[in-house]
Amino acid sequence: MNDLAEHARALRALPPSCGPVRLIAVDGHAGSGKSTFAARLSAALDDAPVLHLDDLATHDELFAWTDRLREQVLLPLSRGERALYAPYDWTGRRFGPARTLEPAPVVLLEGVGSGRREVRPLLAGLLWMELASGPSWERGRHRDGPELREFWDGWTAAEERHFADDPSRPFADALIRQLPVGYEWLKGPRATTGVNLFITHGEGVAPSP
């Protein structure tokens, strides 16, 4: 059984937040498992579109992608229109051919800083990958290898500055903890008492109190 199925149903039941779209952010430290989780959640949502913020960031603008996100993606989606954005080529250091993003019932926004203050008003939900920065960065460095050590040195400093000025975790509706099998969903700091649509039974995991 897909351990995300019940959560996917809860996300579909949320009110639209960006035009007809329920925009769900998957935020967390680099290396915390956001991309893998977003892919699994997308599958549980019948292949919901996923926008990776790595496609909007650049070497020179690791976090200064807000204008591109707003103009190329958020404004069209808010009008119920297909978005058109140019993904950044990290090898060629230039923007590539345009891609489309449909105004589906649920769209996932995955990447470090996806829950930033400029974006939060248009979010139906904010999910935070619950893994501290140290272990996350260690996983990321191991994944990318020593040839990207210099990039990671610059990235971690930039990420620290970003979250010091604009933290996402305090506004998370749910904290997502990766388990050996599946994921555990915990009530986030933003969640209030009472019924919380983000907290349901997971695979082999009791619901959070």
Residue, then its C-alpha position, 0 to 999 in steps of 0.5 A: m500500500n502506498d504510504l502517501a495515499e491518504h495524505a494525497r487525498a487530504l491534499r486534494a481536499l484542501p482549498p485552492s490557493c493559487g487560482p485553481v491550483r493547490l500549491i504545495a511546497v516541499d522545503g528543507h535543507a539541501g540533501s534532506g531528501k526533498s526531490t525523492f519525497a516529491a517524486r513519491l508524493s507526485a506519484a500518489l497524486d496521479d503524477a501531479p506536476v513538480l516544479h524543482l527550484d533548481d530549475l529557476a536558481t543559477h550559480d549567481e542567484l542561488f536564492a534570488w529566483t523569486d521574480r522568475l518564479r512569480e512572473q513565469v509560474l505563479l502569475p499564470l497559474s493564478r489565472g488558471e493558465r499554463a505556465l512557461y519557464a526556462p530551466y537553468d542548465w547547471t553544466g552549460r551555465r545558461f537557461g535552456p529551452a522552455r518547459t510548460l507547467e499545467p495548472a493541475p489541481v495539485v502542483l508541488l513546488e520542491g526546493v530549498g526556500s520553497g516556503r519563503r515569505e514571498v511564496r507562502p501566501l499562495l501555498a495551500g500547504l508547506l511540508w518540511m523535510e525533518l532532517a537537520s542541516g549537518p546530516s543533510w549537507e553531508r548526504g548532499r556532499h556524498r551524493d555529488g562527490p568531491e568535484l563539487r566541494e567548492f560549490w557546496d562550500g558556497w551553497t551551505a553559507a548561502e543557505e545559512r544566510h537565507f534561512a537565518d533571514d527567512p526561515s520556512r520550518p516555523f510555518a510548516d504544516a507538517l514535518i516529514r521524517q524519512l523512515p527505513v520504509g516510507y515516511e512519518w508525517l508529524k504536526g508542523p509548528r504552524a498546525t493548530t489544535g484540532v483536525n489537521l488534514f496533513i496528519t493521517h496514517g502512514e505505512g506502519v506508522a501511528p498518527s501523530p497525537 
